[in-house]
Amino acid sequence: MKEAYQINKVYSIILILVGLIGITARYFDAGDWQFTALIPTFFGLILYFCTTGIQKENAAVGHVAALVTSLLIIMSLVMLSKGIFGDAGWGRKQWIFLIIIAGGIWSLRSQILYFKAQRKRKANQAKS
């Protein structure tokens, strides 16, 4: 699986599942609904809807997906550092942030390589 749209689709599904698992685990752990746990789910839905645009080589949609992924990685890095260096310690939230960061880097890397290959292909077609 090396196509950017496939990796984006897998990452978006992971984000959706992580958010749903997070809100469910919070409910069973503390007995209340913490809707901020759905933030990865909303980002996952945005990225999921970007998948067809990436597959059709729509540059604008690809850049939106890269921007959303970058924003999510930065937010997760900030939250992970707060949890580790704060008094929270290592728990369920930190694992979720680590999964989001690792998947985001994987997805962003594939998108960047895809953009480079697309530019190279268009440059070669222009020369022909």
N, C-alpha and C positions, 0 to 999 in steps of 0.2 A: 504494500500500500504506500505508494510514493506520490500519488497525485495530491495536489494541495486541497482539492475539494473533498477528497475522501478523508484526509486527516482533519480538515475543518469539521466535517460531519461527525466523526468519532469524538473529537474534542467537545463539540457542542452537546452531544448526547451525554458525555461524562459530566459536563457542567450541570445539565438538567438533573441528572441522577444525584449528583453531590448535593445540590440544593434541596431536593426532595428528601434525601436521606438526612440532611442536616436539620430540617424543620421537624421531621418525624422523631429523630433522636432527641431533640430538644424537648419535644412534647412528652415523650416517655421518661425523660430524665428529670425535667423540672415541672412538668404538668401545665405548661403554657405554650402558646404559639409565639415564636419570635420570627416575625416576617422578614427580618433582615437576613435570615438564613436562605431566603429565596433569591437573593441577589445573583448568585451564580446561575440560577435557573433562568432569570431574565436575560442575562448575558448569553447563556446557551441558546435561548430561543432566537435572539438576534443573529447569532452566528449560524444557527441552523437555517434560517431563512436566507442567509447570504450564500449558502452552499450552491444553489443552482446558478447564481450569478458568477461565482468563481468557476464553475464547471463550463459555463458559456464564455469564459474569458472576458468578462465585463470588468474593466480595470477599476471603475469607480466602486463597484461592490467589493472587489478584492482589497482595495485600500480601506474601505469602511471596516471590513473584517479584520484587517491588520491593526487598524486604530483601536477597535474594540478589544482585541486581544492584548495589545500593548497596555491599554488602560487597566484591564483586568490584572495583568501581571504586576503593574506598579502598585495598584491598590492592595493586592495580596502580599507583596513584599513589605509594604508599610505595616499591614495588620500582623503579619508574621513576626516582624521585628518588635512590635509592641508586645506581643504575647511572650516572646522568648526573653527579651530584655526587661520586661515589666515583671510584675509579681504573679502573672497568670501561670507560668510554667508551660509544660508541654502537654497538650491535651487534644481533644477531638477537633477543636477549631484549627489548631496548628497543622494537623494532618490534612485537613481540608485545604488550607492555604497552600501547603506544600504540593498537593496534587494539582491544584489550579496553576501554580507557578510552573511545575514541570511540564504539564500538558500545554500550557501557553507557550513556553519556549519551544517545544516540539512543533506546535502549530505555526508559530511565527516564523520559525526557521524554514519550514516547508513553503510558506507563503513567499518569503524573500527569495528562495531559490527558484520558485515558480515565476516570480516577476522578472528575475534575471534571465531565465530561459526564454520567457515570452518576448522580452526586449531584443534578445539576441536573434530569435527567430524572425521578428519583424524587420530587424536590420538586414538580415540575410535576404529576405524577400524583397526589400527595397533595392538592394544591389542587383538583384536578378532582372 
